[in-house]
Amino acid sequence: MMNCRTLAVLLTAANVIAAPEIAAAQPAPSQETARGADDVKRADASYRKGLRLYTDGKYAEAEAELQSAWELNPTYDVAYNLGLTKYQLKKHKEAAQHLSFALRHWPLMKAAAEKRPEAEQRLAVSRALVGAVNVVVGVAGAEVLVDGTAVGKTPLEGAVFVDPGEHRVEARLEGYAPASQMVKVAKGGTAEVMLALALAKSEPQAAAPGAKAADGASTLGAGFGAPAAGLAPGAPVEPVQPPPQRSWVPVLALGAASVVGLGVGIGTTVASNAASDDAHKQSAAIIQGRGQCVKPESSWAGPCEQVRNDASRADTLGNVARVAFIASGAFAIAAATYVLWPKPKRSESAVALPVVHSDGAGIAVMGAW
């Protein structure tokens, strides 16, 4: 079924194609159907107004309209055009964020494929001017904040682009103690952040009046005038059994698996960064040579293809690294949970002792509860 935005673009296709920086709108139906019809309608109106403003060179006004469309209906085409607008305004951090989103959700259709090289080229230029942080948290659904600003919930879909310098990355989730880490990111570089959320400790409850301490000993006199029924004086009782000892085999196995996962993650991260650096250098060389990869000349076809291959390889290795880091963290958390899990409590026991006095005989029961 053709939706309202697609119909609008077909009717105004000539105006959109005439603008070299703007792509024809092709929203993702699966995302729009999850939103209200009113939001989609208002987003489409802002989107088309933003396209016209961009064509007229009014980038600041276009940014406001496209930002409104993005907040109401975040689709790949809105992200692409908003990324181009941010690029024109030299907001390269935000441009990289939106363009990377657009490329991750780019549809497999011929009309859209013609604009993809332009998105890749603009992303490469913006990416070389900013840093990126890959955040991995051991618990899903945690809110991730960078310098106090929320950037999404785990697992994050892609990297978070930041200005070069130091940044605080934090993860929060109800029921867990927050975790944070300071990272320093260079221009064009990538930092890996792994945060482990620990369950928050509950407040100890006050003991009820007259309650016995968990391990405190108590002495009860039972029938000093006569022996207690069912327990003869001096009857043997079962000795207190020590709590079972933990086996360290699972800890060693989980620890070894965590180390292997960490090694794989570090190795693939290094390889991913190297591929990303190759792509950035090649892209910079193309730009310095006054070439471009949107419709490259024959002399630039090979270098442009190499840029795409290196970028694809960097993404693949980065995904492998993230999976390895997550697995390593999961194994480490499992090992720590096994070690720190409360041991079985000592079984309750009692000792019966004979008591003899001038008025009769009986027993005294001594136990620990």
C-alpha positions in Angstrom: 0.0 0.0 0.0 1.4 3.4 -0.9 1.5 5.8 2.1 0.9 9.5 2.1 4.6 10.5 2.0 5.4 8.4 -1.0 2.5 9.8 -2.9 3.5 13.3 -2.1 7.0 12.7 -3.3 5.8 11.2 -6.6 3.8 14.3 -7.2 6.7 16.6 -6.5 9.6 14.4 -7.8 10.8 17.0 -10.2 11.4 19.6 -7.5 13.2 17.1 -5.2 15.5 15.7 -7.9 16.5 19.2 -9.0 18.1 19.7 -5.6 21.5 17.9 -5.7 21.7 17.6 -1.9 18.3 16.1 -1.3 17.0 12.6 -1.8 13.5 11.6 -2.8 11.5 10.6 0.3 11.1 6.8 0.8 9.9 6.2 4.4 10.1 2.8 6.0 6.5 1.5 6.3 7.3 -0.7 9.2 8.3 2.3 11.3 5.5 4.6 10.2 2.7 2.1 10.9 3.8 2.0 14.6 3.0 5.7 15.0 -0.2 7.6 15.0 -1.6 8.9 11.7 -1.5 12.5 13.0 2.2 12.3 13.8 2.9 10.8 10.3 0.9 13.6 8.7 2.6 16.4 10.6 6.0 14.8 10.0 5.4 14.6 6.3 4.4 18.3 6.2 7.6 19.3 8.0 9.7 17.0 5.9 8.4 18.5 2.6 8.8 22.0 3.9 12.3 21.2 5.0 13.2 20.0 1.5 12.0 23.2 -0.1 13.9 25.3 2.4 17.1 23.2 1.8 16.7 23.7 -2.0 16.5 27.5 -1.4 19.7 27.4 0.6 18.0 28.2 3.9 19.8 25.5 5.9 19.0 26.7 9.4 15.2 26.9 8.7 15.4 23.5 6.9 17.2 22.0 9.9 14.3 23.0 12.2 11.6 21.5 10.0 13.6 18.3 9.3 14.4 17.9 13.1 10.7 18.2 13.8 10.0 15.5 11.2 12.7 13.3 12.7 11.2 13.5 16.2 7.8 12.6 14.9 8.8 9.9 12.5 12.4 8.8 12.4 12.9 7.2 9.0 16.0 6.7 6.9 15.1 9.4 4.4 14.5 12.0 7.1 17.8 11.0 8.7 19.6 11.3 5.3 18.3 14.8 4.5 18.7 16.0 8.1 22.3 14.7 8.0 23.0 16.6 4.8 21.6 19.7 6.4 23.7 19.3 9.5 26.7 18.8 7.2 26.0 22.1 5.4 25.8 23.8 8.8 29.2 22.2 9.8 27.6 20.3 12.6 29.6 17.2 11.8 28.9 15.2 15.0 25.2 15.3 14.4 25.6 14.9 10.6 27.6 11.7 11.2 24.9 10.4 13.6 22.0 10.9 11.2 23.9 9.7 8.1 25.1 6.5 9.8 21.5 5.8 10.8 20.3 6.4 7.3 22.9 4.0 5.8 22.1 1.3 8.3 18.4 1.4 7.2 19.0 2.2 3.5 16.4 0.4 1.4 17.3 -1.9 -1.5 15.7 0.1 -4.3 17.3 1.6 -7.4 16.0 5.1 -6.9 17.5 5.2 -3.4 20.7 3.5 -4.4 21.7 6.4 -6.6 21.9 8.6 -3.5 23.8 6.2 -1.2 27.3 7.1 -2.4 26.7 10.8 -1.5 25.6 9.7 2.0 28.7 7.6 2.3 31.0 10.4 1.1 29.5 13.0 3.5 29.6 10.6 6.4 33.3 9.9 5.7 34.1 13.6 5.7 32.2 14.2 8.9 33.5 11.1 10.6 37.1 12.2 10.0 36.4 15.3 12.1 34.7 13.7 15.1 35.2 10.8 17.4 33.0 7.7 18.0 32.2 5.7 21.1 31.0 2.1 21.0 29.1 1.4 24.2 28.5 -2.2 25.4 26.4 -2.8 28.6 25.9 -6.2 30.1 22.2 -5.6 30.8 19.6 -4.9 28.1 17.3 -1.9 28.5 19.8 0.3 30.4 19.7 4.0 29.5 23.1 5.3 28.2 24.2 8.8 28.8 27.1 10.7 27.3 28.2 13.8 29.3 24.8 13.6 31.0 22.7 13.5 27.8 20.7 10.4 27.0 21.6 8.8 23.7 19.5 5.6 23.8 18.9 2.3 25.5 21.0 -0.9 25.3 21.8 -2.5 23.1 22.6 0.6 21.1 22.2 0.3 17.4 25.4 2.0 16.4 28.3 4.1 17.6 27.7 7.4 19.4 29.6 10.3 17.7 31.2 12.8 19.9 33.5 15.8 19.7 37.2 15.0 20.1 38.3 15.0 23.8 37.2 13.5 27.1 33.7 12.3 27.7 31.9 10.5 30.6 29.8 7.5 29.5 27.2 6.3 32.0 24.6 3.5 32.1 21.6 3.5 34.4 18.8 1.0 35.0 16.3 0.7 37.8 17.4 -2.0 40.3 21.0 -1.7 39.4 23.8 0.5 40.6 24.8 3.0 37.9 28.2 2.5 36.1 30.3 5.1 34.3 33.6 5.5 32.6 35.7 8.4 31.3 37.1 8.0 27.8 39.3 10.2 25.6 38.5 10.1 21.9 40.8 11.5 19.2 39.6 13.1 15.9 38.6 10.3 13.6 39.2 7.8 16.4 36.9 5.2 18.1 36.8 4.3 21.8 35.3 1.1 23.2 33.4 1.3 26.5 32.2 -1.7 28.5 30.0 -1.1 31.5 28.9 -3.8 33.9 25.8 -3.0 36.0 25.6 -4.7 39.4 22.4 -5.3 41.2 21.7 -2.6 43.8 22.0 -3.8 47.4 18.7 -3.6 49.4 18.6 -1.9 52.8 18.8 -4.4 55.7 15.5 -4.8 57.6 15.4 -4.1 61.3 15.0 -7.2 63.5 11.6 -7.5 65.2 11.6 -7.0 69.0 12.5 -10.1 70.8 13.7 -11.9 67.7 16.8 -14.1 68.0 20.0 -13.3 66.1 20.6 -15.6 63.1 23.6 -17.3 64.6 23.0 -16.5 68.3 22.9 -19.4 70.8 19.9 -19.9 73.2 19.4 -22.2 76.1 16.0 -23.6 77.0 15.2 -25.5 80.1 12.8 -28.4 79.4 11.0 -30.1 82.2 13.5 -29.7 85.1 11.0 -31.6 87.4 10.8 -34.5 85.0 12.5 -35.7 81.8 11.1 -34.1 78.6 8.8 -36.4 76.5 10.3 -37.9 73.4 14.0 -37.2 74.3 15.8 -39.3 76.9 18.5 -37.6 79.0 21.8 -37.8 77.3 20.3 -38.9 73.9 22.7 -38.4 71.1 21.9 -35.8 68.5 23.2 -35.4 65.0 26.4 -33.3 64.8 26.3 -30.0 62.9 27.3 -30.6 59.3 29.6 -27.9 57.8 28.1 -26.1 54.7 29.1 -27.7 51.4 32.2 -26.3 49.8 31.9 -24.6 46.4 33.5 -26.1 43.3 35.9 -23.8 41.5 35.7 -25.7 38.2 32.7 -23.5 36.9 34.6 -20.3 38.0 37.7 -21.4 36.1 35.7 -22.4 33.0 33.7 -19.2 32.9 36.8 -17.1 33.6 38.7 -18.7 30.7 35.7 -18.2 28.4 35.6 -14.5 29.4 39.3 -14.1 28.7 38.9 -15.7 25.3 36.0 -13.4 24.5 37.9 -10.4 25.6 40.9 -11.4 23.4 38.7 -11.9 20.4 37.0 -8.5 21.0 40.3 -6.6 21.4 41.7 -8.3 18.2 38.7 -7.6 16.1 38.4 -4.0 17.4 42.0 -3.4 16.4 41.3 -4.8 13.0 38.1 -2.8 12.7 39.9 0.4 13.6 42.6 -0.3 11.1 40.0 -0.9 8.3 38.2 2.3 9.3 41.4 4.3 9.3 42.2 2.9 5.8 38.8 4.0 4.6 39.2 7.5 6.1 42.7 7.9 4.6 41.6 6.7 1.1 38.5 9.0 1.3 40.7 12.0 2.3 43.1 11.2 -0.6 40.2 11.2 -3.0 38.9 14.5 -1.8 42.4 16.1 -1.8 42.8 14.9 -5.4 39.5 16.7 -6.3 37.7 13.5 -6.9 34.4 12.3 -5.6 32.6 8.9 -5.3 29.0 9.9 -6.1 29.6 9.4 -9.8 33.3 8.8 -9.9 35.4 9.1 -13.0 37.1 6.0 -14.3 40.3 7.0 -12.6 38.6 7.1 -9.2 36.4 4.0 -9.5 39.0 1.7 -8.0 39.8 4.0 -5.0 36.1 4.6 -4.3 35.4 0.9 -4.4 38.2 0.4 -1.9 36.7 3.0 0.4 33.4 1.1 0.4 35.1 -2.2 1.0 37.2 -0.9 3.9 34.1 0.7 5.5 32.1 -2.5 5.1 35.0 -4.6 6.6 35.3 -2.1 9.5 31.5 -2.5 10.3 31.6 -6.3 10.1 34.7 -6.5 12.4 33.1 -3.9 14.7 30.0 -6.1 15.0 32.1 -9.2 15.8 34.0 -7.2 18.4 30.8 -6.0 20.1 29.5 -9.6 20.3 32.8 -10.8 21.7 32.8 -8.1 24.3 29.2 -8.8 25.3 30.0 -12.6 25.6 33.1 -11.9 27.6 31.2 -9.6 30.0 28.4 -12.2 30.3 30.9 -14.9 31.3 32.6 -12.6 33.8 29.3 -11.7 35.4 28.3 -15.4 35.5 31.6 -16.2 37.3 31.2 -13.4 39.7 27.6 -14.3 40.5 28.6 -17.9 41.2 31.3 -16.8 43.6 29.2 -14.1 45.4 26.0 -16.0 45.6 25.1 -16.6 49.3 26.2 -20.0 50.6 23.6 -22.4 52.1 22.9 -21.5 55.7 24.1 -23.7 58.5 21.5 -26.3 59.4 19.7 -25.8 62.7 21.0 -28.2 65.4 20.4 -28.9 69.0 22.3 -30.6 71.9 20.6 -32.2 74.8 22.4 -32.3 78.2 21.2 -34.0 81.4 20.5 -31.8 84.4 20.3 -33.1 88.0 19.4 -30.9 91.0 17.8 -31.3 94.4 14.2 -31.2 93.1 14.5 -33.7 90.4 16.1 -34.4 87.1 15.7 -33.2 83.5 17.5 -32.0 80.4 18.7 -28.7 79.0 18.5 -28.2 75.3 21.2 -26.0 73.8 21.0 -25.1 70.1 21.7 -22.5 67.5 19.0 -21.0 65.2 
